[in-house]
Amino acid sequence: MSIPTVLITRVRLAAPGGVIEDGWIKLAGGRIEALGSMPGASEELAGEKADMRIDGRGGWVLPGFIDIHVHGGFGHDFMDADKEGLDAITRFHARHGTTAMLATTVTAPKDALDKVLSRVKAYAQAETEYARLLGVHLEGPFISAKYPGAQNPAHIARPDPTWLDDWLARFPGLIRMQTLAPEAEGALAYIRKLNEAGIVAACGHTDASYGQLSEAADCGLRHAVHTFNAMRPVHHREPGTVGAVLTDDRITAEVIADGHHVHPACIRLLARAKGPDRLVLITDAMSAAGLGDGDYRLGGLDVAVQDGVARLKDGGSLAGSTLTMIDAFRFAVRHAGIGVAEASRMASANPARVIGAAHETGSLKAGMRADVLLLDEELHLNGVWIGGKPAAL
């Protein structure tokens, strides 16, 4: 598929330096060629050559969403998806504004994780017209048995550096993040090893005290997955995991903004504590995303989805979500009081920076990959370009 030259005019641009009102942007050769404000450029733009000229009618152009915590979608899970399944996941999420993602695992035996890494490596190296896989997020298996959430407790293990040595040798550069419980035996040394390898060490499914999480941050822990969920809560005499995440500026924080996992007031609290540059919107979507209510599986566990909410059949714990990034973005704006430009950063620039991809994607700047979204004034998605190529909606 050839890459068209696209000129979009009369839009608001969520640019790094602030919103550009009455703006324009040109995509060429798979990159953002130029962007700016319409006043004073109308005659010049009228003469610009473009395969597609789009009147944005006062809507928004945003950088494509980057989901660093997503388990699957449209009937498929990264734990067992083949090429067809990976296409289904990346196509589904691309249609909802995600232009790049991390294939996220669940707690499982090492051989099962090895197979995921092998499949994702092959897929990521091939050309795709859907959302790109930028690598793997290992969620577990070195987590707390007290806060397993929807992770299978039968496969929880202690941090094992020999596993990491093997993965680094066989899949260099593929693992971008690993979630673990920093209070586990051997976790601090493991965090240091992740840090040395350039892999983001994240806390999650953890019973860490405030002091334990602060010590983990001293060792290189820099991120918290699905904040508030499956972690020790805040208490005024023992701030816990949540208290450390809220107050430690070294730690970026994820949130599942779907109205089920976290109350909007707590999303506002998190946004105020972390600021617009340290909060990341994610989906934590499972295979049920895009398919509606019914019975599903996650990590070998039975899940029931009712009214769009996924819960384990045994115990009723929330089991991932059926969220998409465009819905998370809209929820943050409409219900958590976060501005469009700030929510855009939380869905694009911040996750790109967390995983070390900010040099190529995540913001509207000349020379960056043309991973771009067009929204109308009501924040409905009207266009998705991945590397300059339009994705079918």
N, C-alpha and C positions, 0 to 999 in steps of 0.2 A: 504494500500500500504506500503510495507516494505521500510525502508530507506537504500539505497545502500551506500557502501563505495566507494568514488570517489577520484581518484588521477589525478590531472591535472598538466602536466609538460610543460616546454618550453614556459612560458608566462611571461609577465610583470605584476607584482602585484601592484595595487594602494593601498599600505599599509599606515598606519598612519604616519610612520616615513619617508616616501618617497617611490619612485618607486623601487621595487626590480626587477632588470633585470635578465633575464634567470632564472625565479623563478619556484616554484612548490607549490602546495597547496593540502592538503588532507582533505576531508570531511568525517566524520564518526558519526553515531548516531545523525544526525541532527545538528551537531556542526562543526565548523572549528577545526580540531584536531591539525594541525600543518601546517606551511608554512615556506619557506625559499628560498635560492638561490641554483641553480643546481650545480655550481662548488663545488667539494668536497663531494657532496652527491649522485652522480650518482649511485655508487655501492649499497649504502644503499637503494635508491629509487627502484632500480631494484628488490630488494627482498621484497618490501612492498606489502602486500596483499590488493587487492582492487577489488570490483565487476566491476568497470569501470575504465579503464586507458585511459586518453585522452591526445593526443599530441596537445598542444595549438598552435604550429607552429608560435610562435612569436607574438601571439595576446595578449589580455589583460584579466585579471581577476579583476573584480570590485565588491565591495559590492552592493547588490541589491538596486535599486532606491526606495526612500520613498517619495511618493507624498502627501503632507499635504494640498493640495488645489485641489480637483477634484470632480466634480458634477455628473459624470456618464460616460457612454460609451456604444457603441454597442447597441444603441436603448433604453437604460434604464437610469433613473435618480434616484439618491438616495432619492429624495423627495417622490417617490411613488413605488419604487422597492420592490417587494416581494422576497421571497427566490430565485426564478428562476432568477429574475432581478438582484439581488445582485451577484449571481453566474456569470451571463453574464458580469457584470461590472468588477468583480475581475479577471475573466478568461481572458478577453480582455486585461486588463492592465498588467497582469502577462506575457502575450505573448510579451509584449513590454518593459519588464525589470523592471516593478514595483513589488516589493515583499511585500510592505506594504503601507498603505494609510490611510488618514482620510476621512471618508464619509462627504462630504461638502454640507451643505444646502444652500438655498437661503432665502431671506426675505419672511416670510410667517406668518400667524396667529399662535398663540401658540399651538393650538390643532394639527395643521399640523406638527409642529416641534416635539411635543410630540410623534407622531406616528413614525417619522423617528428615534428618539432616541430609542423607544421600539423595532423597527425592527432591528436596527443595534446592539443593545445590545444582542438580541437573536442570531443573525448571528455570532457576534464576539466571542461568547462563544462556538460555535461549531467548530469541526475540519474542516479545508478546505485545498484543494490542490491548491488553487489559492492565489492571493495576500491577505494578512491578513488585516482586518480592525482593526486598533489600537485605534479607537475611532471616535469621531465626531468633525468636525470643523463647528461651527455655524457662517455662514457669514450673519450677520444681526440678527434680524431686526432693530437694533438700529443704523441706518446709516443716512447719510445726504440726504435730498430731492434734494439738488443741484447736487449731484454726485451719482445718483442711478445706473448708468451704465445699466446693464440688469436686475437689481433687480426691482421687482414690487413695485412702489411707493405707491400703495394703502395699503400696509401692513407695511410700515415704522412706528416704534413706538419709544417712549422715553424709555431709559434704565429703566427696572423695576426689582428691586432686588427681588421681590416676585417670579418672574419667575425663577430666578436663585436658590432661596431657594428650590423651588419645584423640579427643575431638580437635584439639589445636593442630595435631599432626595430620589428621585426615581431612579436616574441613577448615583450613585456614581462612580467617576473615568472615566466615559464614555466621557464627554466633555473635549477635550484636548485644544481647542482653540476657541475663539470667536472674531469676527471682529465687530468693532463698530466705530462710529464717535466720537472722544474724545471731540469735542466741544459741543456735545448735552447736554441738561440740565440733570444733575444727572450722567453724564458719569464718572466723576472722582471718585465718591464714588463707582460706579459699577466696575470700573477698580481695585480699591483696593480690592473689594470683590472677583473678579476673581483671583487676585494675592494670596489672602489668601487661596483660594480653590485649588491652584495649577494649574489653568487654564491659558493658555497663552492669555494675552490681546493683541489684534492686532488692528491696525488702518487700515481703508479702507473705500472707498466710503465716503470720508470726505472732508470738507472744512476748516479743522483746520489750523490756522496760525502757524508760526514757534513757537511762544511763547506758544500757546495752546498745541501743540504736545510735546514740552519740559516739560510742566507742567504735561502732561499725563504720560510721561516717569518717572517723579519724583514719580508718584503714582503707577508705576508698569507696564506701557505699555512697551512691549518688542519686538514687531514684526510689520511689515508692509506688507500687502497683495498686490499682483500684483502691485509693485511699478511703479509709473508714471501713471498708469491707474486709473481713477475714484478717483482722489485726487487733491487738490489744487497744481498747479505747482510751480516751483521755479521762483522767480523774484529777481533781484539784490537788491531791496529795501525791499521786503517782501519775505524771502526765502520759506515761505509756508510749507505745509506738506512735499513735496519732499525735500526741503532744510534741514529740520530737520532730515528726514530719512537718507540723505546722510552724515550728519555730526555728528550724535549722535551715539556713539559706543555702547550704551545700546540697540540699536534697530537693530535686524536682518531684512533683506529685502528679499522678494520674487521677482521673475521676470518671466514673461511668455516669454520664448525664442523661439518664432516661426517666427520672422521677420515681423509680422503684428501688434502686440501689442506695441512693443518697437523696435526702430531702433538699429541695432547692435552697433553703436557708443555710444548710451545711456546705453546699457548693459555693454560695456567696462568701461564707466564712473562709473557706479554703482559698478562694480567689483573692480575698483581701490579705490573707496571711502570706501567700506565695507571690502575689503580684502577677501581672500579665505575662511575665517571661519565665515563670517557673511552674506553671500549671499546664497539664497536657490532657486533652480530651481523647478518650479511647472508646471502643465499643465493647470489648470482651465478648464479641459475638460468637455464638456457637452455630452448629450446622442448621438449626431451626430458623435462623435469620432469613427472611424472605419467603417462608413456607407456611406460616400460620400456625394455629394451635394443633396439638397432637402429641404423640409419644416419640421421644428421641433418645439418643445415647450420647454421653460425654465421658470420655476416659473410662469406658466400660461400665459406667453407672447409668441407671435409668432416669430419664428426665421427662417431666410433663410440662408442656407449654399451654397455659390458659390465659386468654386475654393478652397475649404477647409477653407474658412473664414466665421465664423458665425456672423451674424448681426441681430439685431431686425428689423422686418419689419416696425415697427412704429418708425421712427427717425434714424435708421441706426447705433445705437451704437453697438460696438463689444459685442458679447454675449458669453462669455466664449471662448472656442477654440475647435479644433478637434485634438489637440496635444497629443502626447504620450511622456513619459519620455525619451525613447531612442532618439527620434527626438529632444527633448529639449536639451539633453546632446550633441548630435552631432552638433546642431546649435551653441551652446556655444563654442564648439571647433573650428568648421570650419569657423564661421562667426564673432564671437566676440573675437577671439584670446585668448581664455582661454585654458590652458593646460589640457591634459586628466586627470591628477591626481587632479588638482584643480577643474575641472568640476565634477569629481567623488565625491569630498567632498561636493560640492554644491547640488548634487542630492541624497546623502546618509548620510554622517556623520553629516552635518549641520542640515538637517531636523530632524534627530534622536535626536540630542542634543536639538533643539528648543522645542520638545514635550516631552522631558524626557525619550526617549527610547534608548539613546546611550549606556546604560549598557548591552543591549541585541542584538542590531543590528546596521547596518550602517557603519561598518568598518571591515577590514580583520585582525582579531586578533584571536589567539588560544583561544578557549572557547566560542567565539561568535556564535550566531545562524548561520547556514550555508545558509544564504540568499546571493546568489552569482551569478554573471553573467560572462559568457565567451563571449568575443568579438574577432573578427579577427582584423588584422592590419588596415583594412579600417573602423573599428568600427561598423561592422555589427554584430548583435546579433546571437550567435551560441548556447547558452545554458543558461538556467535559473534554479537555484535550490532554492526552498523555504523550509526552515527548512531541507535542505539536500535532499529533494525530487525533481526530475526533473519535470519541468513544460513543457507541450506540446507546441511547437512553431508552 
